[in-house]
Amino acid sequence: MKEKICPRCGSENIEWIIPQNWSMWSCNNCEYTGPIIEVDNTVKKEIEEQWKKHKNEILRKAELEHIKEESEHGLTKEEEQELKEIDELLQ
């Protein structure tokens, strides 16, 4: 059976936040906002394991991407390097 979960942490503790936009969900576990995924138990467990293993890196990457989107000037060179290192680690 497939379940609707957060693509970041694998949690089922998600809420549909904007009825006019079916793809906007919020995860009460990791504060993810965006579309969710529907998966079987095997994929759900894989996502949960990756979340446990790389939680800090995933959250830092999300923070840097948010800074990049919100900033007029983008990221500093140090932040860009950190984002690149996180990407490499998560691959």
N, CA, C and O atoms as CSV, one atom per row, in Angstrom:
chain,resi,resn,atom,element,x,y,z
A,1,MET,N,N,0.826,-1.176,0.000
A,1,MET,CA,C,0.000,0.000,0.000
A,1,MET,C,C,0.876,1.247,0.000
A,1,MET,O,O,1.876,1.304,0.716
A,2,LYS,N,N,0.512,2.228,-0.784
A,2,LYS,CA,C,1.290,3.461,-0.870
A,2,LYS,C,C,0.794,4.468,0.161
A,2,LYS,O,O,-0.394,4.542,0.476
A,3,GLU,N,N,1.759,5.246,0.676
A,3,GLU,CA,C,1.445,6.254,1.673
A,3,GLU,C,C,1.932,7.610,1.191
A,3,GLU,O,O,2.921,7.697,0.462
A,4,LYS,N,N,1.241,8.664,1.596
A,4,LYS,CA,C,1.678,10.021,1.303
A,4,LYS,C,C,2.628,10.440,2.418
A,4,LYS,O,O,2.288,10.387,3.599
A,5,ILE,N,N,3.848,10.865,2.008
A,5,ILE,CA,C,4.857,11.221,2.994
A,5,ILE,C,C,5.626,12.475,2.560
A,5,ILE,O,O,5.536,12.921,1.416
A,6,CYS,N,N,6.364,13.011,3.489
A,6,CYS,CA,C,7.279,14.112,3.216
A,6,CYS,C,C,8.484,13.561,2.448
A,6,CYS,O,O,9.075,12.567,2.869
A,7,PRO,N,N,8.858,14.190,1.332
A,7,PRO,CA,C,10.007,13.688,0.570
A,7,PRO,C,C,11.341,13.959,1.254
A,7,PRO,O,O,12.350,13.357,0.886
A,8,ARG,N,N,11.368,14.844,2.236
A,8,ARG,CA,C,12.610,15.171,2.933
A,8,ARG,C,C,12.916,14.166,4.049
A,8,ARG,O,O,14.032,13.653,4.131
A,9,CYS,N,N,11.918,13.881,4.919
A,9,CYS,CA,C,12.192,13.059,6.096
A,9,CYS,C,C,11.416,11.750,6.145
A,9,CYS,O,O,11.723,10.884,6.964
A,10,GLY,N,N,10.413,11.590,5.279
A,10,GLY,CA,C,9.632,10.361,5.256
A,10,GLY,C,C,8.460,10.336,6.227
A,10,GLY,O,O,7.798,9.307,6.355
A,11,SER,N,N,8.191,11.423,6.903
A,11,SER,CA,C,7.123,11.479,7.892
A,11,SER,C,C,5.743,11.486,7.237
A,11,SER,O,O,5.549,12.040,6.155
A,12,GLU,N,N,4.798,10.858,7.920
A,12,GLU,CA,C,3.395,10.911,7.503
A,12,GLU,C,C,2.689,12.077,8.188
A,12,GLU,O,O,1.515,12.326,7.917
A,13,ASN,N,N,3.374,12.785,9.055
A,13,ASN,CA,C,2.794,13.889,9.809
A,13,ASN,C,C,2.826,15.154,8.947
A,13,ASN,O,O,3.578,16.091,9.217
A,14,ILE,N,N,1.992,15.156,7.907
A,14,ILE,CA,C,1.952,16.236,6.931
A,14,ILE,C,C,0.549,16.820,6.870
A,14,ILE,O,O,-0.433,16.147,7.182
A,15,GLU,N,N,0.471,18.078,6.466
A,15,GLU,CA,C,-0.814,18.751,6.358
A,15,GLU,C,C,-0.909,19.481,5.029
A,15,GLU,O,O,0.064,20.065,4.551
A,16,TRP,N,N,-2.078,19.439,4.451
A,16,TRP,CA,C,-2.384,20.179,3.227
A,16,TRP,C,C,-2.636,21.613,3.654
A,16,TRP,O,O,-3.603,21.868,4.372
A,17,ILE,N,N,-1.798,22.566,3.237
A,17,ILE,CA,C,-1.863,23.909,3.806
A,17,ILE,C,C,-2.633,24.921,2.974
A,17,ILE,O,O,-3.118,25.916,3.513
A,18,ILE,N,N,-2.755,24.691,1.684
A,18,ILE,CA,C,-3.458,25.657,0.842
A,18,ILE,C,C,-4.467,24.903,-0.023
A,18,ILE,O,O,-4.093,24.304,-1.032
A,19,PRO,N,N,-5.733,24.929,0.362
A,19,PRO,CA,C,-6.730,24.175,-0.413
A,19,PRO,C,C,-6.792,24.563,-1.894
A,19,PRO,O,O,-7.134,23.729,-2.734
A,20,GLN,N,N,-6.471,25.805,-2.220
A,20,GLN,CA,C,-6.506,26.221,-3.616
A,20,GLN,C,C,-5.329,25.665,-4.415
A,20,GLN,O,O,-5.351,25.675,-5.646
A,21,ASN,N,N,-4.315,25.186,-3.722
A,21,ASN,CA,C,-3.126,24.652,-4.382
A,21,ASN,C,C,-2.864,23.257,-3.830
A,21,ASN,O,O,-2.266,23.120,-2.763
A,22,TRP,N,N,-3.293,22.235,-4.528
A,22,TRP,CA,C,-3.205,20.860,-4.040
A,22,TRP,C,C,-1.782,20.390,-3.773
A,22,TRP,O,O,-1.585,19.429,-3.029
A,23,SER,N,N,-0.787,21.045,-4.362
A,23,SER,CA,C,0.586,20.566,-4.204
A,23,SER,C,C,1.331,21.170,-3.017
A,23,SER,O,O,2.487,20.816,-2.786
A,24,MET,N,N,0.710,22.063,-2.265
A,24,MET,CA,C,1.398,22.688,-1.137
A,24,MET,C,C,1.048,21.983,0.174
A,24,MET,O,O,-0.079,22.062,0.665
A,25,TRP,N,N,2.038,21.298,0.719
A,25,TRP,CA,C,1.891,20.570,1.969
A,25,TRP,C,C,2.966,21.053,2.934
A,25,TRP,O,O,3.967,21.636,2.518
A,26,SER,N,N,2.756,20.811,4.201
A,26,SER,CA,C,3.727,21.169,5.225
A,26,SER,C,C,3.984,19.954,6.100
A,26,SER,O,O,3.048,19.269,6.513
A,27,CYS,N,N,5.249,19.688,6.380
A,27,CYS,CA,C,5.625,18.573,7.247
A,27,CYS,C,C,5.806,19.104,8.665
A,27,CYS,O,O,6.555,20.055,8.890
A,28,ASN,N,N,5.122,18.489,9.606
A,28,ASN,CA,C,5.233,18.893,11.005
A,28,ASN,C,C,6.475,18.325,11.679
A,28,ASN,O,O,6.767,18.666,12.825
A,29,ASN,N,N,7.206,17.466,10.982
A,29,ASN,CA,C,8.411,16.860,11.540
A,29,ASN,C,C,9.671,17.659,11.191
A,29,ASN,O,O,10.528,17.873,12.048
A,30,CYS,N,N,9.784,18.098,9.938
A,30,CYS,CA,C,11.029,18.753,9.500
A,30,CYS,C,C,10.812,20.147,8.919
A,30,CYS,O,O,11.760,20.780,8.455
A,31,GLU,N,N,9.575,20.625,8.940
A,31,GLU,CA,C,9.226,21.953,8.454
A,31,GLU,C,C,9.351,22.112,6.934
A,31,GLU,O,O,9.413,23.236,6.436
A,32,TYR,N,N,9.388,21.018,6.205
A,32,TYR,CA,C,9.386,21.052,4.744
A,32,TYR,C,C,8.057,21.621,4.266
A,32,TYR,O,O,7.013,21.337,4.854
A,33,THR,N,N,8.087,22.414,3.214
A,33,THR,CA,C,6.877,22.901,2.568
A,33,THR,C,C,7.020,22.674,1.071
A,33,THR,O,O,8.016,23.068,0.465
A,34,GLY,N,N,6.023,22.040,0.485
A,34,GLY,CA,C,6.049,21.782,-0.948
A,34,GLY,C,C,5.253,20.536,-1.268
A,34,GLY,O,O,4.454,20.074,-0.453
A,35,PRO,N,N,5.472,19.988,-2.464
A,35,PRO,CA,C,4.734,18.783,-2.847
A,35,PRO,C,C,5.198,17.572,-2.029
A,35,PRO,O,O,6.348,17.502,-1.595
A,36,ILE,N,N,4.294,16.639,-1.833
A,36,ILE,CA,C,4.629,15.402,-1.134
A,36,ILE,C,C,4.768,14.287,-2.159
A,36,ILE,O,O,4.538,14.492,-3.351
A,37,ILE,N,N,5.146,13.104,-1.684
A,37,ILE,CA,C,5.262,11.956,-2.570
A,37,ILE,C,C,4.436,10.803,-2.019
A,37,ILE,O,O,4.142,10.749,-0.825
A,38,GLU,N,N,4.071,9.893,-2.892
A,38,GLU,CA,C,3.323,8.706,-2.508
A,38,GLU,C,C,4.214,7.502,-2.800
A,38,GLU,O,O,4.578,7.253,-3.949
A,39,VAL,N,N,4.563,6.751,-1.740
A,39,VAL,CA,C,5.541,5.672,-1.885
A,39,VAL,C,C,5.103,4.433,-1.108
A,39,VAL,O,O,4.175,4.477,-0.301
A,40,ASP,N,N,5.800,3.327,-1.377
A,40,ASP,CA,C,5.571,2.114,-0.600
A,40,ASP,C,C,6.505,2.109,0.617
A,40,ASP,O,O,7.322,3.017,0.771
A,41,ASN,N,N,6.392,1.120,1.457
A,41,ASN,CA,C,7.167,1.061,2.707
A,41,ASN,C,C,8.667,1.007,2.481
A,41,ASN,O,O,9.426,1.561,3.277
A,42,THR,N,N,9.116,0.351,1.412
A,42,THR,CA,C,10.547,0.238,1.139
A,42,THR,C,C,11.169,1.606,0.902
A,42,THR,O,O,12.195,1.937,1.497
A,43,VAL,N,N,10.556,2.392,0.044
A,43,VAL,CA,C,11.066,3.732,-0.257
A,43,VAL,C,C,10.953,4.625,0.974
A,43,VAL,O,O,11.852,5.420,1.249
A,44,LYS,N,N,9.869,4.500,1.703
A,44,LYS,CA,C,9.684,5.293,2.921
A,44,LYS,C,C,10.818,5.034,3.906
A,44,LYS,O,O,11.358,5.975,4.488
A,45,LYS,N,N,11.180,3.786,4.097
A,45,LYS,CA,C,12.270,3.433,5.022
A,45,LYS,C,C,13.600,3.986,4.537
A,45,LYS,O,O,14.407,4.445,5.346
A,46,GLU,N,N,13.844,3.952,3.232
A,46,GLU,CA,C,15.082,4.508,2.671
A,46,GLU,C,C,15.175,6.012,2.952
A,46,GLU,O,O,16.227,6.515,3.348
A,47,ILE,N,N,14.067,6.716,2.743
A,47,ILE,CA,C,14.057,8.163,2.994
A,47,ILE,C,C,14.287,8.440,4.471
A,47,ILE,O,O,15.054,9.338,4.819
A,48,GLU,N,N,13.633,7.680,5.345
A,48,GLU,CA,C,13.812,7.863,6.787
A,48,GLU,C,C,15.252,7.614,7.206
A,48,GLU,O,O,15.783,8.342,8.045
A,49,GLU,N,N,15.897,6.591,6.634
A,49,GLU,CA,C,17.300,6.298,6.945
A,49,GLU,C,C,18.220,7.429,6.489
A,49,GLU,O,O,19.129,7.829,7.216
A,50,GLN,N,N,17.977,7.941,5.278
A,50,GLN,CA,C,18.790,9.048,4.773
A,50,GLN,C,C,18.597,10.294,5.633
A,50,GLN,O,O,19.549,11.031,5.892
A,51,TRP,N,N,17.363,10.523,6.071
A,51,TRP,CA,C,17.080,11.667,6.941
A,51,TRP,C,C,17.860,11.541,8.251
A,51,TRP,O,O,18.484,12.505,8.695
A,52,LYS,N,N,17.829,10.363,8.867
A,52,LYS,CA,C,18.545,10.157,10.130
A,52,LYS,C,C,20.049,10.339,9.942
A,52,LYS,O,O,20.728,10.917,10.791
A,53,LYS,N,N,20.547,9.849,8.842
A,53,LYS,CA,C,21.986,9.883,8.576
A,53,LYS,C,C,22.478,11.284,8.205
A,53,LYS,O,O,23.584,11.666,8.586
A,54,HIS,N,N,21.670,12.056,7.465
A,54,HIS,CA,C,22.126,13.339,6.909
A,54,HIS,C,C,21.245,14.522,7.304
A,54,HIS,O,O,21.222,15.530,6.597
A,55,LYS,N,N,20.530,14.422,8.404
A,55,LYS,CA,C,19.581,15.463,8.797
A,55,LYS,C,C,20.217,16.856,8.824
A,55,LYS,O,O,19.670,17.795,8.244
A,56,ASN,N,N,21.353,16.997,9.482
A,56,ASN,CA,C,21.993,18.315,9.600
A,56,ASN,C,C,22.403,18.876,8.248
A,56,ASN,O,O,22.227,20.068,7.997
A,57,GLU,N,N,22.944,18.040,7.376
A,57,GLU,CA,C,23.357,18.498,6.062
A,57,GLU,C,C,22.150,18.911,5.221
A,57,GLU,O,O,22.191,19.920,4.516
A,58,ILE,N,N,21.075,18.124,5.299
A,58,ILE,CA,C,19.875,18.428,4.524
A,58,ILE,C,C,19.273,19.751,4.970
A,58,ILE,O,O,18.878,20.569,4.139
A,59,LEU,N,N,19.203,19.965,6.285
A,59,LEU,CA,C,18.649,21.215,6.797
A,59,LEU,C,C,19.536,22.408,6.448
A,59,LEU,O,O,19.023,23.477,6.119
A,60,ARG,N,N,20.839,22.246,6.513
A,60,ARG,CA,C,21.752,23.338,6.159
A,60,ARG,C,C,21.632,23.673,4.678
A,60,ARG,O,O,21.650,24.843,4.296
A,61,LYS,N,N,21.510,22.644,3.847
A,61,LYS,CA,C,21.346,22.876,2.410
A,61,LYS,C,C,20.056,23.657,2.150
A,61,LYS,O,O,20.052,24.603,1.362
A,62,ALA,N,N,18.976,23.271,2.802
A,62,ALA,CA,C,17.708,23.980,2.638
A,62,ALA,C,C,17.845,25.429,3.094
A,62,ALA,O,O,17.304,26.334,2.459
A,63,GLU,N,N,18.563,25.650,4.190
A,63,GLU,CA,C,18.778,27.011,4.692
A,63,GLU,C,C,19.568,27.849,3.689
A,63,GLU,O,O,19.216,29.000,3.431
A,64,LEU,N,N,20.621,27.287,3.130
A,64,LEU,CA,C,21.426,28.013,2.148
A,64,LEU,C,C,20.624,28.315,0.882
A,64,LEU,O,O,20.742,29.400,0.312
A,65,GLU,N,N,19.817,27.363,0.449
A,65,GLU,CA,C,18.999,27.603,-0.740
A,65,GLU,C,C,17.964,28.697,-0.479
A,65,GLU,O,O,17.661,29.495,-1.365
A,66,HIS,N,N,17.431,28.729,0.731
A,66,HIS,CA,C,16.478,29.782,1.093
A,66,HIS,C,C,17.176,31.141,1.109
A,66,HIS,O,O,16.625,32.126,0.617
A,67,ILE,N,N,18.372,31.199,1.666
A,67,ILE,CA,C,19.146,32.445,1.687
A,67,ILE,C,C,19.404,32.913,0.261
A,67,ILE,O,O,19.270,34.097,-0.049
A,68,LYS,N,N,19.772,31.983,-0.591
A,68,LYS,CA,C,20.065,32.311,-1.989
A,68,LYS,C,C,18.833,32.881,-2.686
A,68,LYS,O,O,18.940,33.850,-3.438
A,69,GLU,N,N,17.679,32.294,-2.446
A,69,GLU,CA,C,16.439,32.767,-3.066
A,69,GLU,C,C,16.037,34.146,-2.543
A,69,GLU,O,O,15.548,34.980,-3.305
A,70,GLU,N,N,16.238,34.388,-1.250
A,70,GLU,CA,C,15.782,35.621,-0.624
A,70,GLU,C,C,16.755,36.785,-0.778
A,70,GLU,O,O,16.355,37.946,-0.678
A,71,SER,N,N,18.012,36.487,-1.017
A,71,SER,CA,C,19.035,37.527,-1.060
A,71,SER,C,C,19.158,38.146,-2.446
A,71,SER,O,O,19.078,37.451,-3.459
A,72,GLU,N,N,19.352,39.452,-2.477
A,72,GLU,CA,C,19.591,40.150,-3.742
A,72,GLU,C,C,20.947,39.771,-4.328
A,72,GLU,O,O,21.127,39.745,-5.546
A,73,HIS,N,N,21.887,39.482,-3.452
A,73,HIS,CA,C,23.268,39.254,-3.884
A,73,HIS,C,C,23.643,37.778,-3.943
A,73,HIS,O,O,24.758,37.446,-4.345
A,74,GLY,N,N,22.748,36.899,-3.557
A,74,GLY,CA,C,23.062,35.479,-3.564
A,74,GLY,C,C,23.914,35.093,-2.376
A,74,GLY,O,O,23.958,35.810,-1.377
A,75,LEU,N,N,24.587,33.970,-2.481
A,75,LEU,CA,C,25.413,33.463,-1.395
A,75,LEU,C,C,26.827,34.009,-1.469
A,75,LEU,O,O,27.299,34.424,-2.528
A,76,THR,N,N,27.496,33.999,-0.317
A,76,THR,CA,C,28.918,34.335,-0.308
A,76,THR,C,C,29.675,33.176,-0.939
A,76,THR,O,O,29.116,32.097,-1.138
A,77,LYS,N,N,30.945,33.400,-1.251
A,77,LYS,CA,C,31.756,32.319,-1.831
A,77,LYS,C,C,31.873,31.147,-0.862
A,77,LYS,O,O,31.881,29.987,-1.275
A,78,GLU,N,N,31.964,31.459,0.427
A,78,GLU,CA,C,32.058,30.398,1.436
A,78,GLU,C,C,30.764,29.580,1.483
A,78,GLU,O,O,30.802,28.355,1.599
A,79,GLU,N,N,29.620,30.267,1.394
A,79,GLU,CA,C,28.338,29.561,1.402
A,79,GLU,C,C,28.163,28.730,0.138
A,79,GLU,O,O,27.639,27.618,0.195
A,80,GLU,N,N,28.597,29.261,-1.002
A,80,GLU,CA,C,28.532,28.499,-2.258
A,80,GLU,C,C,29.374,27.236,-2.154
A,80,GLU,O,O,28.950,26.166,-2.591
A,81,GLN,N,N,30.576,27.359,-1.571
A,81,GLN,CA,C,31.454,26.203,-1.399
A,81,GLN,C,C,30.808,25.183,-0.461
A,81,GLN,O,O,30.848,23.981,-0.720
A,82,GLU,N,N,30.215,25.668,0.624
A,82,GLU,CA,C,29.546,24.777,1.575
A,82,GLU,C,C,28.393,24.044,0.905
A,82,GLU,O,O,28.212,22.847,1.128
A,83,LEU,N,N,27.614,24.739,0.091
A,83,LEU,CA,C,26.503,24.120,-0.628
A,83,LEU,C,C,27.017,23.048,-1.586
A,83,LEU,O,O,26.415,21.982,-1.708
A,84,LYS,N,N,28.113,23.325,-2.255
A,84,LYS,CA,C,28.715,22.346,-3.173
A,84,LYS,C,C,29.176,21.105,-2.402
A,84,LYS,O,O,28.964,19.979,-2.852
A,85,GLU,N,N,29.800,21.311,-1.251
A,85,GLU,CA,C,30.258,20.184,-0.437
A,85,GLU,C,C,29.096,19.339,0.084
A,85,GLU,O,O,29.173,18.112,0.127
A,86,ILE,N,N,28.030,20.013,0.473
A,86,ILE,CA,C,26.840,19.285,0.947
A,86,ILE,C,C,26.251,18.468,-0.188
A,86,ILE,O,O,25.889,17.309,0.011
A,87,ASP,N,N,26.148,19.058,-1.386
A,87,ASP,CA,C,25.629,18.331,-2.552
A,87,ASP,C,C,26.449,17.063,-2.807
A,87,ASP,O,O,25.895,15.992,-3.052
A,88,GLU,N,N,27.759,17.199,-2.745
A,88,GLU,CA,C,28.629,16.038,-2.973
A,88,GLU,C,C,28.432,14.969,-1.909
A,88,GLU,O,O,28.420,13.778,-2.219
A,89,LEU,N,N,28.279,15.385,-0.668
A,89,LEU,CA,C,28.068,14.459,0.426
A,89,LEU,C,C,26.749,13.699,0.281
A,89,LEU,O,O,26.674,12.508,0.584
A,90,LEU,N,N,25.717,14.391,-0.183
A,90,LEU,CA,C,24.391,13.791,-0.274
A,90,LEU,C,C,24.193,12.923,-1.513
A,90,LEU,O,O,23.169,12.251,-1.630
A,91,GLN,N,N,25.140,12.924,-2.429
A,91,GLN,CA,C,24.994,12.098,-3.642
A,91,GLN,C,C,25.340,10.664,-3.384
A,91,GLN,O,O,25.271,9.839,-4.295
